[in-house]
Amino acid sequence: MATFLKQGKVVEDIQKDDAKVSEIVRSTIKKVEDEGDSALRELSEKFDKWSPDRFKLTEEQIERICASIPKQTVEDIEFAQNNIRRFAEEQRQSMKDIEVETMPGVILGHKNIPVNSVGCYIPGGRYPMVASAHMSVLTAKVAGVKRVIACTPPINGEIPAATVYAMHTAGADEIYILGGIQAMAGMAIGTETIESVDMIVGPGNAFVAEAKRQLYGRVGIDLFAGPTETLVVADETSDPEMIATDLLGQGEHGPTSPGALITTSKVIAEETVKEIERQLKVLPTADVASVSWNDYGQIILVEDEQEALKEADRLAFEHVEILTKNPDFFLENMTNYGCLFLGPETNVAYGDKVIGTNHTLPTKGAARYTGGLWVGKFLKTVTYQKVTSEEQSAFIGEYAARLCQLENFAGHAEQALLRVRKYGNKA
């Protein structure tokens, strides 16, 4: 039976925090809906101290910013985007349109049609997430989206040059220096200067995540995403220093980012705690990582791999690192996760930034029913049907009419019966 050596905040406390965020987001969206651009400007001045002549960057501004990027940064972004593009292209090629004749004269099919327009959010603040430009903008473009716009907030009153460069090279058609709830609402609802989109995607803080949740329905979204989650599954062969490094490395995302260790070894658990305490004394982002670990960290001691698997699937975390002697056991058997990182040679940071998989992933248990952002999220799989034979239409119509009548749908039945009368008994 699993034993909790450390537990995080209770669900009730988390729900109270969520309720406060929800009300702020609701009123902000309403303000943008009612006031348009003036609301964007007021909110941008209030939260980001940012009020330019226009939020959308001109082509001249983008060219000037791109020319200022250091050569090494250009090469690093190119390396990451090449990896992400290659994997996304392979994913796109795996999705095939189909057409099949299910019976003589009856043709059914489906097509994968890209969404027409997408708005991508690239977080800024303490951690300007340049990689989110690759993950969202580039992936949407590989999927075939015609219009991709991107928003990112200013940082200390300045345009984040590297982020803009990444947006541009990823293929963004419009770039706005605008952040937070107001950016999400502006893209989804539209204003005098921002044409609304069909879908909004990308990670963000609690307010951005809640904005996506509340805007869902009037636009599509990639997925509901909360604070970053990281789970490490370890056994007696694992390295406590590595476990601690990888948990704290993700805990720095924010003070509510859960980190968990599931292990078959009490010794490894105890040594990991010592390592976490040691590293928090020197980690530059310990002010954040220490809060996330103290408030949301978990350590679960299990009997064996099977119990570790059960607990890991129950948590259904966003990132799952497998640092056991047999990582493939979890690849073959685990079902609930955003992304797996198998073996000590890889880690969550690789997936977050550069290796090629997408870093926008399900949290808060959503991995039980969805995967993360990928080209397929930008595609609508739509069906069509065609009956090429009058005789076959009449034949199907008899079945359809009886089944419609079974459900008391007289009008439905008449659609079928009309074909039966029109096309039947022509021999």
C-alpha positions as semicolon CSV with decimal commas, in nm:
position;residue;x (nm);y (nm);z (nm)
1;M;0,000;0,000;0,000
2;A;0,131;0,345;-0,091
3;T;0,258;0,559;0,197
4;F;0,266;0,939;0,183
5;L;0,592;1,064;0,329
6;K;0,500;1,420;0,228
7;Q;0,173;1,576;0,109
8;G;0,086;1,912;-0,045
9;K;-0,201;2,153;0,006
10;V;-0,549;2,011;0,043
11;V;-0,800;2,045;-0,240
12;E;-1,018;2,291;-0,047
13;D;-0,735;2,545;-0,017
14;I;-0,661;2,524;-0,388
15;Q;-1,029;2,572;-0,477
16;K;-1,047;2,890;-0,266
17;D;-0,754;3,037;-0,460
18;D;-0,914;2,936;-0,791
19;A;-1,240;3,111;-0,700
20;K;-1,063;3,444;-0,645
21;V;-0,888;3,421;-0,981
22;S;-1,212;3,327;-1,157
23;E;-1,395;3,642;-1,047
24;I;-1,110;3,874;-1,152
25;V;-1,097;3,710;-1,495
26;R;-1,473;3,728;-1,543
27;S;-1,488;4,103;-1,480
28;T;-1,182;4,169;-1,699
29;I;-1,325;3,979;-1,996
30;K;-1,651;4,172;-1,959
31;K;-1,457;4,498;-1,963
32;V;-1,279;4,407;-2,288
33;E;-1,608;4,292;-2,437
34;D;-1,775;4,623;-2,351
35;E;-1,492;4,870;-2,413
36;G;-1,260;4,711;-2,673
37;D;-0,928;4,884;-2,735
38;S;-0,975;5,136;-2,455
39;A;-1,002;4,848;-2,208
40;L;-0,688;4,686;-2,349
41;R;-0,498;5,011;-2,306
42;E;-0,624;5,073;-1,953
43;L;-0,543;4,719;-1,842
44;S;-0,204;4,720;-2,012
45;E;-0,112;5,046;-1,837
46;K;-0,233;4,910;-1,504
47;F;-0,062;4,571;-1,510
48;D;0,234;4,618;-1,745
49;K;0,288;4,996;-1,744
50;W;0,270;4,970;-2,122
51;S;0,080;5,209;-2,350
52;P;0,240;5,235;-2,696
53;D;0,081;5,407;-2,994
54;R;-0,027;5,063;-3,110
55;F;0,007;4,714;-2,962
56;K;0,070;4,550;-3,298
57;L;0,432;4,565;-3,415
58;T;0,495;4,701;-3,763
59;E;0,708;4,516;-4,017
60;E;0,980;4,779;-3,968
61;Q;0,981;4,722;-3,592
62;I;1,003;4,346;-3,638
63;E;1,290;4,377;-3,886
64;R;1,479;4,607;-3,651
65;I;1,428;4,374;-3,355
66;C;1,534;4,066;-3,553
67;A;1,851;4,241;-3,668
68;S;1,948;4,303;-3,305
69;I;1,944;3,938;-3,194
70;P;2,290;3,794;-3,108
71;K;2,423;3,528;-3,343
72;Q;2,431;3,258;-3,075
73;T;2,067;3,321;-2,986
74;V;1,972;3,304;-3,353
75;E;2,147;2,967;-3,385
76;D;1,993;2,831;-3,066
77;I;1,640;2,928;-3,168
78;E;1,697;2,784;-3,515
79;F;1,812;2,454;-3,360
80;A;1,501;2,431;-3,142
81;Q;1,263;2,529;-3,421
82;N;1,413;2,277;-3,660
83;N;1,354;1,997;-3,409
84;I;0,999;2,108;-3,331
85;R;0,913;2,158;-3,699
86;R;1,046;1,815;-3,798
87;F;0,843;1,633;-3,532
88;A;0,531;1,839;-3,608
89;E;0,563;1,762;-3,979
90;E;0,584;1,390;-3,904
91;Q;0,274;1,419;-3,689
92;R;0,088;1,603;-3,965
93;Q;0,180;1,339;-4,220
94;S;0,041;1,070;-3,990
95;M;-0,307;1,223;-4,018
96;K;-0,464;1,103;-4,342
97;D;-0,784;1,200;-4,518
98;I;-0,989;0,889;-4,590
99;E;-1,265;0,788;-4,831
100;V;-1,426;0,447;-4,839
101;E;-1,716;0,285;-5,027
102;T;-1,891;0,108;-4,739
103;M;-2,146;-0,057;-4,969
104;P;-2,209;-0,022;-5,342
105;G;-2,288;0,340;-5,421
106;V;-2,231;0,468;-5,064
107;I;-1,916;0,673;-5,012
108;L;-1,808;0,801;-4,669
109;G;-1,500;0,999;-4,582
110;H;-1,329;1,243;-4,355
111;K;-1,102;1,539;-4,415
112;N;-0,857;1,708;-4,178
113;I;-0,915;2,082;-4,224
114;P;-0,698;2,341;-4,044
115;V;-0,866;2,602;-3,826
116;N;-0,868;2,934;-4,016
117;S;-0,721;3,158;-3,745
118;V;-0,537;3,105;-3,418
119;G;-0,416;3,334;-3,141
120;C;-0,104;3,223;-2,954
121;Y;-0,005;3,347;-2,610
122;I;0,365;3,356;-2,521
123;P;0,422;3,427;-2,148
124;G;0,663;3,696;-2,028
125;G;0,732;3,832;-1,682
126;R;1,010;3,679;-1,477
127;Y;1,038;3,393;-1,725
128;P;0,995;3,512;-2,086
129;M;0,904;3,177;-2,244
130;V;1,060;3,213;-2,586
131;A;1,002;2,843;-2,649
132;S;0,625;2,890;-2,640
133;A;0,650;3,073;-2,973
134;H;0,790;2,759;-3,136
135;M;0,542;2,531;-2,966
136;S;0,231;2,727;-3,066
137;V;0,297;2,948;-3,369
138;L;0,521;2,704;-3,554
139;T;0,297;2,404;-3,481
140;A;-0,011;2,593;-3,604
141;K;0,168;2,686;-3,925
142;V;0,277;2,325;-3,986
143;A;-0,088;2,226;-3,940
144;G;-0,180;2,471;-4,217
145;V;-0,348;2,751;-4,022
146;K;-0,377;3,054;-4,253
147;R;-0,367;3,334;-3,995
148;V;-0,166;3,300;-3,675
149;I;-0,138;3,597;-3,441
150;A;0,076;3,606;-3,129
151;C;0,071;3,811;-2,809
152;T;0,342;3,853;-2,546
153;P;0,369;4,108;-2,265
154;P;0,642;4,370;-2,236
155;I;0,914;4,306;-1,979
156;N;0,992;4,602;-1,754
157;G;0,854;4,838;-2,014
158;E;1,060;4,688;-2,297
159;I;0,975;4,474;-2,598
160;P;1,114;4,120;-2,542
161;A;1,338;4,100;-2,849
162;A;1,422;3,728;-2,842
163;T;1,056;3,636;-2,805
164;V;0,957;3,857;-3,097
165;Y;1,233;3,703;-3,306
166;A;1,106;3,354;-3,221
167;M;0,747;3,451;-3,303
168;H;0,854;3,595;-3,638
169;T;1,072;3,302;-3,745
170;A;0,803;3,059;-3,631
171;G;0,568;3,221;-3,882
172;A;0,345;3,464;-3,690
173;D;0,137;3,681;-3,924
174;E;0,072;3,949;-3,659
175;I;0,265;4,021;-3,340
176;Y;0,119;4,217;-3,047
177;I;0,300;4,335;-2,735
178;L;0,012;4,270;-2,499
179;G;-0,016;4,041;-2,201
180;G;-0,241;3,873;-1,949
181;I;-0,617;3,838;-1,946
182;Q;-0,649;4,136;-2,179
183;A;-0,443;3,962;-2,447
184;M;-0,652;3,645;-2,432
185;A;-0,978;3,840;-2,436
186;G;-0,858;4,068;-2,716
187;M;-0,770;3,774;-2,939
188;A;-1,085;3,577;-2,863
189;I;-1,342;3,858;-2,864
190;G;-1,176;4,104;-3,100
191;T;-1,151;4,482;-3,071
192;E;-1,134;4,777;-3,307
193;T;-0,773;4,689;-3,394
194;I;-0,757;4,313;-3,333
195;E;-0,957;4,082;-3,556
196;S;-1,084;3,792;-3,345
197;V;-0,954;3,439;-3,398
198;D;-1,121;3,097;-3,399
199;M;-0,892;2,942;-3,139
200;I;-0,655;3,054;-2,860
201;V;-0,361;2,848;-2,735
202;G;-0,055;2,864;-2,516
203;P;0,052;2,844;-2,152
204;G;0,036;3,120;-1,893
205;N;-0,020;3,202;-1,528
206;A;-0,338;3,127;-1,333
207;F;-0,517;3,430;-1,480
208;V;-0,431;3,340;-1,839
209;A;-0,536;2,978;-1,781
210;E;-0,867;3,086;-1,629
211;A;-0,925;3,329;-1,917
212;K;-0,892;3,041;-2,161
213;R;-1,140;2,839;-1,958
214;Q;-1,398;3,119;-1,956
215;L;-1,350;3,203;-2,324
216;Y;-1,385;2,840;-2,432
217;G;-1,699;2,801;-2,637
218;R;-1,689;3,131;-2,817
219;V;-1,347;3,015;-2,937
220;G;-1,165;2,685;-2,930
221;I;-0,868;2,627;-2,701
222;D;-0,581;2,381;-2,695
223;L;-0,654;2,249;-2,344
224;F;-0,723;2,359;-1,989
225;A;-0,384;2,419;-1,831
226;G;-0,290;2,504;-1,474
227;P;0,042;2,531;-1,291
228;T;0,329;2,314;-1,415
229;E;0,334;1,963;-1,267
230;T;0,633;1,730;-1,247
231;L;0,645;1,371;-1,130
232;V;0,961;1,165;-1,090
233;V;0,931;0,787;-1,061
234;A;1,242;0,638;-0,902
235;D;1,381;0,316;-0,760
236;E;1,693;0,213;-0,570
237;T;1,910;0,274;-0,880
238;S;1,811;0,641;-0,910
239;D;2,027;0,942;-0,833
240;P;1,887;1,164;-0,551
241;E;2,079;1,467;-0,680
242;M;1,917;1,424;-1,021
243;I;1,570;1,377;-0,871
244;A;1,604;1,691;-0,660
245;T;1,743;1,894;-0,949
246;D;1,463;1,793;-1,184
247;L;1,186;1,856;-0,930
248;L;1,316;2,197;-0,824
249;G;1,399;2,288;-1,183
250;Q;1,029;2,273;-1,263
251;G;0,913;2,405;-0,927
252;E;1,069;2,740;-1,016
253;H;0,784;2,796;-1,266
254;G;0,565;2,927;-0,986
255;P;0,474;2,893;-0,618
256;T;0,178;2,666;-0,696
257;S;0,364;2,420;-0,923
258;P;0,325;2,067;-0,784
259;G;0,622;1,832;-0,774
260;A;0,600;1,467;-0,674
261;L;0,830;1,172;-0,617
262;I;0,705;0,815;-0,633
263;T;0,970;0,568;-0,526
264;T;1,014;0,208;-0,422
265;S;1,310;0,306;-0,200
266;K;1,278;0,484;0,135
267;V;1,652;0,549;0,127
268;I;1,622;0,730;-0,208
269;A;1,329;0,933;-0,072
270;E;1,526;1,041;0,235
271;E;1,838;1,127;0,035
272;T;1,628;1,325;-0,212
273;V;1,485;1,537;0,071
274;K;1,841;1,612;0,188
275;E;1,938;1,706;-0,168
276;I;1,637;1,935;-0,204
277;E;1,730;2,114;0,118
278;R;2,092;2,149;0,001
279;Q;2,002;2,277;-0,345
280;L;1,750;2,528;-0,214
281;K;2,037;2,703;-0,036
282;V;2,209;2,780;-0,367
283;L;1,939;2,775;-0,638
284;P;1,891;3,130;-0,776
285;T;1,516;3,074;-0,803
286;A;1,481;2,918;-0,458
287;D;1,241;3,193;-0,351
288;V;0,983;3,038;-0,582
289;A;1,092;2,672;-0,593
290;S;1,099;2,642;-0,213
291;V;0,737;2,758;-0,185
292;S;0,616;2,521;-0,456
293;W;0,795;2,228;-0,292
294;N;0,692;2,310;0,064
295;D;0,328;2,376;-0,024
296;Y;0,267;2,135;-0,313
297;G;0,543;1,873;-0,299
298;Q;0,460;1,506;-0,247
299;I;0,664;1,195;-0,174
300;I;0,491;0,860;-0,213
301;L;0,661;0,535;-0,105
302;V;0,538;0,227;-0,293
303;E;0,605;-0,147;-0,280
304;D;0,700;-0,214;-0,642
305;E;0,675;-0,101;-1,006
306;Q;0,310;-0,205;-1,032
307;E;0,211;0,015;-0,739
308;A;0,426;0,298;-0,873
309;L;0,238;0,268;-1,203
310;K;-0,098;0,278;-1,024
311;E;-0,005;0,591;-0,826
312;A;0,145;0,764;-1,131
313;D;-0,172;0,704;-1,334
314;R;-0,381;0,831;-1,042
315;L;-0,186;1,158;-1,029
316;A;-0,204;1,198;-1,411
317;F;0,070;1,464;-1,405
318;E;0,181;1,685;-1,689
319;H;0,550;1,587;-1,694
320;V;0,660;1,240;-1,583
321;E;1,027;1,148;-1,557
322;I;1,106;0,778;-1,527
323;L;1,441;0,731;-1,355
324;T;1,417;0,358;-1,289
325;K;1,622;0,067;-1,415
326;N;1,345;-0,027;-1,658
327;P;1,185;0,293;-1,795
328;D;1,015;0,110;-2,083
329;F;0,784;-0,063;-1,834
330;F;0,611;0,272;-1,786
331;L;0,615;0,356;-2,157
332;E;0,436;0,028;-2,226
333;N;0,188;0,043;-1,938
334;M;0,127;0,399;-1,818
335;T;-0,185;0,569;-1,958
336;N;-0,227;0,907;-1,784
337;Y;0,045;1,164;-1,853
338;G;0,117;1,472;-2,061
339;C;0,466;1,371;-2,171
340;L;0,705;1,095;-2,063
341;F;1,079;1,148;-2,014
342;L;1,243;0,808;-2,014
343;G;1,578;0,751;-1,845
344;P;1,836;0,977;-1,681
345;E;1,975;1,102;-2,012
346;T;1,668;1,315;-2,076
347;N;1,469;1,558;-1,861
348;V;1,169;1,792;-1,865
349;A;1,379;2,094;-1,964
350;Y;1,469;1,923;-2,293
351;G;1,101;1,885;-2,374
352;D;1,022;2,236;-2,254
353;K;1,274;2,407;-2,476
354;V;1,442;2,220;-2,755
355;I;1,409;1,848;-2,825
356;G;1,098;1,863;-3,047
357;T;0,795;1,751;-2,846
358;N;0,544;2,017;-2,746
359;H;0,555;2,174;-2,400
360;T;0,191;2,283;-2,377
361;L;0,053;1,986;-2,184
362;P;-0,250;1,885;-1,973
363;T;-0,253;1,956;-1,598
364;K;-0,492;1,913;-1,305
365;G;-0,579;1,556;-1,406
366;A;-0,667;1,643;-1,766
367;A;-0,414;1,384;-1,884
368;R;-0,684;1,129;-1,805
369;Y;-0,870;1,238;-2,120
370;T;-0,642;1,447;-2,343
371;G;-0,289;1,483;-2,466
372;G;-0,099;1,806;-2,516
373;L;-0,080;2,060;-2,796
374;W;0,017;1,916;-3,135
375;V;-0,071;1,970;-3,500
376;G;-0,388;1,767;-3,456
377;K;-0,527;2,028;-3,216
378;F;-0,532;2,279;-3,502
379;L;-0,718;2,044;-3,734
380;K;-1,089;1,970;-3,756
381;T;-1,160;1,614;-3,863
382;V;-1,488;1,654;-4,052
383;T;-1,692;1,388;-4,226
384;Y;-1,888;1,373;-4,551
385;Q;-2,112;1,125;-4,727
386;K;-2,229;1,070;-5,082
387;V;-2,477;0,820;-5,227
388;T;-2,424;0,772;-5,599
389;S;-2,707;0,527;-5,668
390;E;-3,084;0,599;-5,660
391;E;-3,149;0,232;-5,588
392;Q;-2,912;0,237;-5,291
393;S;-3,069;0,559;-5,158
394;A;-3,411;0,396;-5,158
395;F;-3,269;0,085;-4,991
396;I;-3,105;0,285;-4,710
397;G;-3,413;0,506;-4,684
398;E;-3,634;0,216;-4,575
399;Y;-3,402;0,139;-4,283
400;A;-3,361;0,506;-4,196
401;A;-3,736;0,571;-4,196
402;R;-3,811;0,284;-3,960
403;L;-3,534;0,389;-3,720
404;C;-3,657;0,752;-3,724
405;Q;-4,012;0,638;-3,652
406;L;-3,881;0,428;-3,364
407;E;-3,763;0,756;-3,208
408;N;-4,083;0,946;-3,298
409;F;-3,901;1,173;-3,544
410;A;-4,169;1,209;-3,813
411;G;-3,984;1,481;-4,004
412;H;-3,665;1,279;-4,007
413;A;-3,858;0,979;-4,134
414;E;-4,011;1,185;-4,414
415;Q;-3,666;1,281;-4,543
416;A;-3,597;0,912;-4,591
417;L;-3,944;0,820;-4,719
418;L;-3,928;1,092;-4,985
419;R;-3,623;0,915;-5,133
420;V;-3,796;0,579;-5,107
421;R;-4,095;0,709;-5,304
422;K;-3,882;0,900;-5,552
423;Y;-3,615;0,640;-5,621
424;G;-3,777;0,308;-5,525
425;N;-3,960;0,054;-5,740
426;K;-3,805;0,167;-6,067
427;A;-3,746;-0,179;-6,196
